[in-house]
């Protein structure tokens, strides 16, 4: 099923540089929004390109975290054992993001997971427009060997220690976005 058919209210993928937005990142138990679930969320709200609020939380998974996810993220079953209920965290995140444009690296992945989980647990559509920093990096940093978040961060001398955790990845993404925005506005 196409993305549009399965997520009819999904927002638009924008190619723009808003000043008011929320940067998001999630960690999941796998790659498929239909077969995996979110286990960690982070969101940073910006106004005038200035950080004004932060949100982060673990979500209690229904099933054990696969070993390859623990190896990638460092998130263990013990860390999420006492996490708050999924519906509670998702409701808070939904309210935190509100109507903001969402920014993320390869953000379509995150948006699809959030769309499905907001619909499943809250009965709410996630129709926020979004900006993909990976897409911006391809346009404004064409000489990079690849456009992984870490590669873009290294270009801007952003500290990447702690990457693959939602809170650190939102921080890296925000700094990458601001670096690319600065480059784009010079042209």
Order of alpha helices (4+ residues) and beta strands (2+ residues): alpha-beta-beta-beta-beta-alpha-alpha-alpha-beta-alpha-beta-alpha-alpha-alpha
